[in-house]
Amino acid sequence: MKKNTVVYKEDERYALQVDFYGTMKEHSPAVVYIHGGGLLWGTREEIQEDMIQFYLNNGFSLFSIDYRLAPETKLPDILEDIHDALSWIETEGSRRFSIDSSRIAVVGSSAGGFLALCTGMFQQKPRAIVSFYGYGDITAKWATTPNQFYSQKVTVSKETAKKLVTNQIITEGSVDERFLLYLYARQTGEWIQEISGINPNLHKQELMKFCPMHNVTNDYPPTLLLHGTKDIDVPYEQSVFMRGALVKQGVEAKLITIPNGEHVFDKDFHNPVVQNALNQVIEFLQKHLII
């Protein structure tokens, strides 16, 4: 599978990269994939080969992007990276790789699903959004209080967590190195403050600016949400509520429910239930990107 890796944004402290996987077709529609990892870890390279091939086989070129990670970088700057990635893809990316810049959808998983939903708040919006087990509200209790599931795990000390934070800008992070930081943040209820720099108990209104669910307008892109009912990381209700907010504004929105599905259910790529859901993703993308 041929991959082109390009820097889409850089300064003297960091360089952000994007991997491009192209179809043989000129001016193809494109999917921009945003990885998950609680905004604390992850890399553009985490997308499964099966998933890349799936998009390519169905006529979509694919961009998988990196962005700066928290807590070294806070949410406003992370969203700036997503905005800049889309701008680069629409201009420079379309020139280099012969994609159709008017036919771009954003797909994200978990924290990447949240960031994908945030692109609907940008002035320049994608044509469509797909959120795999993402979330639309980071002011709610599920995000700002200790997580029951993670609280049953071995307690991570503050000292251990702080050792994982550097004074460098991080653009890729391995789950092995950074997951303990996430575990600590979810056990203590400090996750949202860590990623945003905003105390949700004191400045909830300020934080709401970064919540897609509270900022839906009638020009928000058509949105497809996928979520498992047994997700212990991001509650299934987050996608239910996000769909409700979209429908209320007259935005086309659909929720695909995965019965007993857990977080990252799509890793079980060949499961018939997952395949059925993925085929609906393709139908949705074809409807909105293939004229």
C-alpha positions in Angstrom: 0.0 0.0 0.0 1.7 3.2 -1.2 1.9 6.0 1.3 3.1 9.6 1.0 4.2 11.4 4.2 4.3 15.2 4.1 4.7 17.9 6.7 1.6 20.1 6.7 2.6 22.5 9.5 5.8 23.3 11.3 7.8 25.8 13.3 11.2 25.5 15.1 9.6 23.4 17.9 7.6 20.8 16.0 6.6 19.4 12.6 3.1 17.9 12.0 2.8 15.2 9.4 0.1 13.7 7.2 0.0 10.3 5.5 -1.7 10.2 2.1 -3.1 7.1 0.5 -4.4 7.6 -3.0 -6.8 5.9 -5.3 -5.9 5.5 -9.0 -8.6 8.0 -9.8 -7.9 11.7 -10.5 -9.8 14.3 -8.5 -11.2 11.7 -6.1 -13.2 12.6 -3.0 -11.1 12.4 0.2 -11.5 11.3 3.8 -9.4 13.0 6.5 -8.9 10.6 9.4 -8.2 11.9 13.0 -6.8 9.4 15.5 -7.9 9.0 19.1 -6.0 8.7 22.3 -7.8 10.9 24.8 -5.9 13.8 23.1 -2.9 12.6 25.2 -1.4 9.9 22.9 -1.8 8.5 19.4 -0.4 8.8 15.9 -1.6 9.1 12.4 -0.1 5.6 11.8 -2.6 3.9 14.1 -5.3 3.5 11.5 -5.7 -0.1 10.5 -4.5 -1.3 7.1 -7.9 -3.0 6.6 -9.6 0.3 7.2 -7.3 2.2 4.8 -7.9 -0.4 2.1 -11.6 -0.3 2.7 -11.8 3.5 2.0 -9.5 3.1 -1.1 -11.5 0.2 -2.5 -14.6 2.3 -2.3 -13.1 5.2 -4.2 -11.9 7.5 -1.5 -8.4 8.9 -1.0 -7.3 9.1 2.6 -5.3 11.5 4.7 -4.4 10.5 8.2 -3.1 13.4 10.3 -1.1 14.1 13.4 -1.8 17.0 15.8 -0.1 18.3 18.9 -1.0 16.4 22.0 -2.1 17.4 25.5 -1.3 18.3 28.2 1.8 19.9 26.7 -0.5 21.6 24.1 -4.0 22.7 25.1 -7.3 22.2 23.2 -7.5 25.6 21.5 -4.1 24.9 19.8 -5.0 21.3 19.0 -8.2 22.6 17.2 -6.0 25.1 15.4 -3.9 22.1 14.1 -7.0 20.3 12.8 -8.2 23.6 11.1 -4.7 24.0 9.6 -4.6 20.4 8.4 -7.9 20.8 6.6 -6.8 24.1 5.1 -3.5 22.5 3.9 -5.4 19.5 2.4 -7.9 21.8 0.5 -5.1 23.9 -1.0 -1.6 22.3 -1.1 -2.9 18.8 -0.6 -5.3 19.0 -3.5 -2.5 20.3 -5.8 0.0 17.6 -4.8 -2.3 14.6 -4.8 -5.1 15.5 -7.3 -8.0 15.2 -4.9 -11.2 17.2 -5.2 -10.9 19.8 -2.5 -14.7 20.4 -2.6 -15.4 16.8 -1.6 -13.8 16.2 1.8 -15.2 14.4 4.8 -13.7 14.1 8.2 -13.7 10.8 10.1 -12.5 10.4 13.7 -12.3 7.8 16.4 -12.9 8.6 20.1 -11.0 11.8 20.8 -10.6 12.0 17.1 -14.4 11.7 16.8 -14.7 14.7 19.1 -12.2 16.6 17.0 -14.1 15.6 13.9 -17.3 16.9 15.4 -15.5 20.1 16.2 -14.8 20.7 12.5 -18.6 21.3 12.2 -18.0 24.5 14.2 -15.3 25.8 11.8 -16.0 28.5 9.4 -14.8 26.3 6.5 -16.6 23.1 7.2 -16.1 19.6 5.6 -18.9 18.2 3.4 -19.7 15.4 6.0 -18.5 14.2 9.4 -18.3 10.6 10.7 -17.7 10.1 14.5 -16.8 6.7 15.8 -17.6 6.6 19.5 -16.8 10.3 19.8 -18.3 12.9 22.1 -20.0 16.3 21.8 -20.0 17.6 25.4 -16.8 17.9 27.5 -18.6 19.8 30.3 -20.7 16.8 31.3 -20.1 14.7 34.4 -18.9 11.7 32.4 -15.8 13.8 31.4 -15.2 16.0 34.5 -15.6 13.5 37.4 -13.7 10.3 38.2 -14.5 7.5 35.8 -16.0 4.5 37.6 -14.3 1.9 35.4 -10.9 3.4 35.5 -11.2 4.0 39.2 -11.3 0.2 39.7 -7.8 -0.1 38.1 -4.6 0.2 40.1 -4.3 3.9 41.2 -1.8 5.9 39.3 0.0 8.4 41.6 0.3 12.1 40.7 4.1 11.7 40.8 4.0 8.9 38.2 1.6 10.9 35.9 3.7 14.1 36.1 6.8 12.2 35.1 5.1 11.5 31.8 4.6 15.2 31.0 7.5 16.9 29.2 8.5 20.4 28.4 8.6 19.5 24.7 5.8 19.7 22.2 4.5 16.2 21.5 3.1 15.3 18.1 3.0 11.5 18.4 2.7 9.5 21.6 2.6 5.7 22.2 -0.1 4.2 24.3 2.5 2.3 26.3 4.1 5.5 27.4 1.2 7.8 27.8 -1.8 5.7 28.8 -0.9 6.0 32.5 -1.3 9.8 32.2 -4.8 9.2 30.8 -5.6 6.7 33.5 -4.5 9.2 36.2 -6.6 12.0 34.7 -9.7 9.8 34.4 -9.3 8.4 38.0 -9.0 11.9 39.4 -11.6 13.7 37.2 -8.8 16.1 36.0 -8.8 15.0 32.4 -10.7 17.9 30.9 -8.6 20.5 32.8 -5.4 18.6 31.6 -6.4 18.8 28.0 -8.0 22.3 27.9 -6.2 24.2 30.7 -9.8 25.2 31.8 -11.2 24.2 35.2 -14.7 22.9 34.3 -16.1 23.6 37.7 -15.1 27.2 37.7 -15.3 28.1 34.0 -18.0 25.8 32.4 -19.2 28.6 30.0 -15.7 29.0 28.6 -15.4 25.3 28.1 -18.8 25.1 26.3 -17.2 27.0 23.3 -15.4 23.7 22.6 -18.4 21.5 22.8 -20.0 20.6 19.4 -23.2 19.6 21.1 -23.7 23.1 22.4 -22.7 24.9 19.2 -24.8 23.2 16.4 -26.1 25.6 13.8 -28.3 24.8 10.8 -25.3 24.8 8.5 -23.5 22.1 10.4 -22.5 19.2 8.0 -24.4 16.0 7.7 -23.2 13.7 10.4 -23.0 10.0 11.0 -22.4 8.7 14.5 -21.4 5.2 15.5 -21.3 4.0 19.1 -21.4 0.7 21.1 -23.9 0.4 24.0 -21.2 -1.2 26.3 -18.7 1.6 25.9 -17.1 2.2 29.3 -14.8 5.0 28.1 -17.2 7.3 26.3 -20.8 6.8 27.2 -23.1 5.7 24.3 -25.4 8.6 25.4 -22.8 11.1 24.1 -23.7 10.1 20.5 -27.4 9.9 21.4 -27.3 13.5 22.7 -25.2 14.7 19.8 -27.7 13.3 17.3 -30.5 15.0 19.2 -28.7 18.4 19.1 -28.2 18.0 15.3 -31.8 16.9 14.6 -33.1 19.9 16.6 -31.3 22.2 14.3 -32.6 20.4 11.2 -29.2 18.9 10.4 -29.1 15.4 8.7 -27.9 13.1 11.4 -27.9 9.3 11.9 -26.7 7.1 14.8 -25.6 3.6 14.1 -25.9 1.6 17.4 -23.6 -1.4 18.0 -25.5 -3.6 20.5 -23.1 -4.6 23.3 -20.3 -2.8 21.3 -17.3 -1.7 23.3 -14.9 1.2 22.8 -12.9 0.7 19.6 -15.4 -1.9 18.4 -14.2 -1.4 14.8 -10.9 -3.1 15.6 -12.9 -6.3 15.2 -12.9 -5.3 11.5 -14.2 -8.6 10.0 -17.1 -9.0 12.5 -20.3 -9.0 10.4 -21.9 -6.4 12.7 -18.9 -4.1 12.2 -18.9 -4.8 8.4 -22.5 -3.9 8.2 -21.8 -0.6 10.1 -18.8 0.2 7.8 -20.9 -0.4 4.7 -23.3 2.2 6.0 -20.4 4.6 6.5 -19.5 4.1 2.9 -23.1 4.7 1.8 -23.2 7.9 3.8 -19.9 9.1 2.4 -20.9 8.3 -1.2 -24.2 10.2 -0.7 -22.4 13.3 0.4 -19.1 13.2 -1.5 -19.8 11.5 -4.8 -21.8 13.8 -7.0 
